[in-house]
């Protein structure tokens, strides 16, 4: 079996990715994320990624109402790690590409060759309208055109140190950047729609796919297959990183008891907010992030793929994920991040055939 990269989607927002009042409750902090990333590095994880979230969903759990900023957090984590790759997220409506290019170069000087940028086009209008930065709902129709120009400007600056790019959304006039990153900066995307996949196939080095269902480890396969097909037309190698939540314990019964408990505390108010925001992109295709975020009943896990069971069961399911053609890596979310990374590193990863010789 071929091996895969393993990464962690770190808890930059409160309570991680469970919209529940009965799941582990915690606030984001540098100390928490330092613990998580240093443990991940200790266990041989290949990368850590932080999202950017500018407005939460509210409710009794105050879901994602408390968030750190991605670039400044990852810069700090770069200084206290030595091997693990780090990806920060750029909300492209909030920062000019030349500034993000310089920010990335700065972090690269802290962690040479270990840093990359995740391009976030934006699906929740309220994050941007609260600051007067939302261009209007017509943006949903051209956001990947905007992202294309954004990445082109950054790449010109990183590769040449200057840009005279002239596009519809950005116009550079002998824009300069120095110093430049010595080994380049990787670009990550999370395109799920047809247009998003096309963007990733042309401009990203990695693209995130969303796992699907409960204990259906290969159900995401169509998304990865679409990326593989798209890259045939561009001649580029773009790895698929698949996102899964892991809820594991010593026995099946204990793991499923956690899942039952989290569902009992589902935050209906926060889920309703998420539904109202995801519905704003009325032309979103069936594969888009917005559509995937439309909550089903009790969707405490944001409708993401979730693997529940004993350590042995979870290891076997992750090997199934790794076996899907085009899968380069798996990015993990845990219900309790500190304990979850420890349990994965000591009790799950050693059982994975797809991680033999990697950790």
N, C-alpha and C positions, 0 to 999 in steps of 0.2 A: 504493500500500500504506500502511495506517495504521502509525504509529510505535509503539514499545513502550518502556517503561522498562527499564533494565538495572541489575541490582544484583549484589552479591557477598556470598556466604555466608562470612564471614571465618573464618580458622583459629584459633578459640578453643581447640581441642583439638589434641593432638599428632598429627602426620601427616595432618591434614586429614580427608578422607573415603575414604581408600584403606586397606583392612584387609590390609596387605601388608608384608613385610619388605624388598621390593625396590623399593618406591616411594620418593619423596623422604621422608627421615626428619627431623623437626624438632620442637622443643618450642615451645609457645605462649608468646608474650611480648607486652608492650605494644609494643616496638620493631618486631617483625615485623608486628603488626596495624596499627601506624601507617604503616609503609611501604605495606602493601596498600591501606589506605583512602585515603591521600594520593595514591597513584598512580591509584586508581579515580576520585577527585575530579578529578584532572588530565585524565583521559580522558573526563570527562563522564558517568560513572556516576551514576545517579539515587539509589541507596540502598545501604546496607550493613547487614547483619543478623548478629547473633551469637546462637548457640544457648546454652542452658544445659544442661550435662551434669555430673552429680554423681557418677557412677561409670562407669568404663570397662569394656572387655571383656576386658582382660588379654591373654594370649598372648605370643608372642615379640616382637611389635611393641608390646606394652603399649598396645594401641589405646584411645585416649581415657582412659587412666589419668591423664593430666596435662591439666588444664583450668583456664582462668581463669574468673572470674565475670563474667556478662554486663553487668549494670548499671554496675558500677564501671569496667569496660573501656570501655563506650560513653560514659560521662561523660568519661573522659580523652580519648577520640577526638573528642568534641564540641569540646573546647578547642583542638584542633590542626587542625580543618577549618572550612570556612566556608559550603559550599553543599550538600554531599551529605546526604541524609536518613539518619538512624541509627535502627535498631530494636534494642532490647534484649529479651531473653526473660525472662519471669517464670515460674518453676516454682511454680504457684499453691498447691501443698500446703506450700510452705516459708515463704511470706510472706503476712501479712494484706493484703487489698486496700487498706485505708487507708494502709498503709505504702508499698505500691507506687505508689499515686496520688501520694504526697508525693515519693517518689524520682523519679518521672517529671516532676513539676513542677520539681524541682531541676535535672534534666538539661535541661529545656526552657528554664530561665533561662540555661544555658550556650549552648544552640543553639536560639534561639527559632524555633518553627515547623518544626523539623527532626527532632523526636523522636517515636518511637512505641513501643508495647509489643506484643510477641508473646506471646500467651497459650499456655502449655504445660501441658496437663492431665496429662501423664505417661503413659508406656507401659511403662517399665522399673521394676518394683517395687523392685528392689534399690537404686536410687538413693535411695529414701525410707525403706525398712525399715532401712538401715544407721544412720539417725538417729532411728529410732523414730517416723517421720512417715507411714508407710504405713497407710491406714485399713483395709486388708484388700482382698482381690480383688473384693469387692462394689463397690468404688469404680469399677471399670471400667464398671459399669452406670449410675452416676449422675454421672460426672465432668463431663459437659456441663451438667447441672443446677447443679453446683457452680460451673462456670465462668460460667454465666449470671448467677448472683447476684454473683459476683466482679466482673464487668464492670459490672453495674448500680451497685454501690457506688462504683466508681471514677468512672463517668460522672457520678453525682450530685455527687460531691465536686469534680470538675473544672468542672462546669457551674454549680453553685450555691454551692459552698464549704461545704456541710453535707449530712449524710445522716442520716435516721432509718429507713433501710431495715430491714425485718423479713422475714427469709426463713427457710428451713429450716436453712441452713448459716451465715448471717451475720446478726447483729443489731446495728445501729448505734443509739447513743443520743446524739443531737445531736452526731455526729462532725463535727469541723471541719477545714477545709483552707484555708490562706491562706499565701502568695499562690496564685492559680490560674494555670494556663497561659493565656497571652493568646490563642493561636490553637487551643486544644484539643490533644489528643494522639490520634494515630491508633491504632487497634487492629488487630492482625494476628492471624490464626488460621491453623491448618494442618489443618483438618478434612478428612478423607478419607472417613470413614464417613457413612452417611446422617444420623446425628445430628450429626456434626461439620459437615457441609455446612449443615444447618439452623441450627446455632448461628452459623456464619459469615454466613449470609444475613441474620440478625437483628441481630448485634452487631458484626461486624467491618467494617473499611473495605477490607481486602484479605484474600484467602485463598490460601495456597500449595497448589499442586497438584504432584504428583510426576511428573516426566517418566518415561517407561517405555521399556525396551528399549535396544538398541544401534543407533544411527543410524536410529531410527524417530521422527522429530521430532514427528509428529502423533498418536502412539499414546495420549497423555494426554487427547485431546480429550473423551472421555466424562466425565472428572472435571470439566472446565471447563463442559461442557454441563449437568451436574447442578447446578452452582452458578448458572449463568444461569437455569435453570428455577426453582430455589429462590427467587431474588431476584424473580421475577415475582410470587410470593405475598407478599413483604414490601414490595415497592415501593422497595427500597433499591438503590443502585448499589454493588456489591462487586466490585472488580477481582480477577482471577485472576493470581497470580504463579506461574510455572512453574519448577521447580527442575531444572537439568541440570548434569552434569559435562562439562567440555570438556577433551579431550586432543588438542591440535593441534600441528602442526609444518609445516615447509616442504613436505614431501611426504607422500602417503598412507603410503608405506612406513615413514617415520620415526615417524609417529604410531601406526601399528599395532604397530610394534616396541616402543614404550613400553607399550602395552596388554598385549602378550604378556609382557613382562618383569614387569609388576605382577602378572599372574595367576600367574606361576611362583612368586612369593613369597607367595601367599595364606596368611594366618595361620589355619590350621584351628582352633586352640584358641580364638581370639577369635571366629571365626565360629560355633563351637559355643555359646559363651556367648550370643551375640546370638540364636541360634535358641531357646535355652532360655528367655530372657526374653520374646521376642515371642510364645511359645506360652502364656504365663500367662493372657492374656485369651481364655478359651475361647469366649466369645460374640462375639468381634470379627467384624464383617461383612467380606465379601470385599474391600471398598475401604479398610479401615482402615489406619492407619500400621503397627500391629502386624503385620498380614498382609503388607504390602509389605516389612517387614523380615525376614520369614522367608527365610533364605538359600537360594539355589540353589547348585549346585556352583560353587566358585570365585568367589563373589559379592564380590569385593574392593571393589566400588563401592557396597556396601549396597543392591544391587538398584535403584539410582536410574537414571533415564534418562541415557545417556552418548552424547556426540557425539564421534566419533573421525575424524580425517582432516586433510587439508591446510587451510590457512587459508581458501582459497576454498570448499572443501567445507563446512567448519563454518559459514562465513558464510551459505551458501545454506540449510543446515539450520535455522539460527536464524531466517532469514526465513520458513521454513515454520512454525516454532513461532509466530511473530508473527501468521501468517495465520489461526490457529485462532480462531473466534469466541469472544469473551469474554476473550481474553488481554490483560491490561493490561501485564504485564511478564515478564521472565525473570531469575531469580536464578541466578548462575553459581558453580560450584565448579571449581577448577583442580587439576591434579595437583601442580604447583609454583606456588604462589600469586604470588610476586613476579614471576617470569618470565612466568607465565600472564597476569597483568593487563597487563603491558607488551605481550606479543604480541597480546592481544586488542585493546588500545587502538590499536596501530599497524598491525596486519596483518589483523585480522578485522573489527572495527567499521567501518572505512572502506569495506568491501565490502558491508555490509548495507544493503539498501534500506529496511528498517524502522528504521534509525537515521539516515537522512538528515535533516540539519537539527537533530538532537538533541545531537550530541556536539561 
